[in-house]
């Protein structure tokens, strides 16, 4: 019967160094990364249509009667 060597410690150390290395790389490069400025598109000044708001119609009355409020 042969005993297989345990690789759990080696795997743990590999994952630990990968995580630390990735975190360090991110921390060092985060200050150098910048988003590109957005171009502002001007829209012509068009009049905004007035909101109609709530309209009490026969359809609305039917809905409220059937909804059992």
C-alpha positions, 0 to 999 in steps of 0.5 A: 500500500503506497501513501499518496503525498498530500498536495493541500498545503502546496495548493493553498500556498499557490492560491494564496500567492496568486491572490496576494499577487493579483491584489497587489497588481490591482492596487498598483495599477488602480491609480493609473487607470482613468476613464475616457472623457465622455463627449457631451451631445447637445440637443436642440431646445425643443419644447417639452410637451405638457404632461396630461396627468390623471384622466378619469374616463369610463375605462378607468371607472370600469377597472376600479369597479372590477378590481373590488377596491 
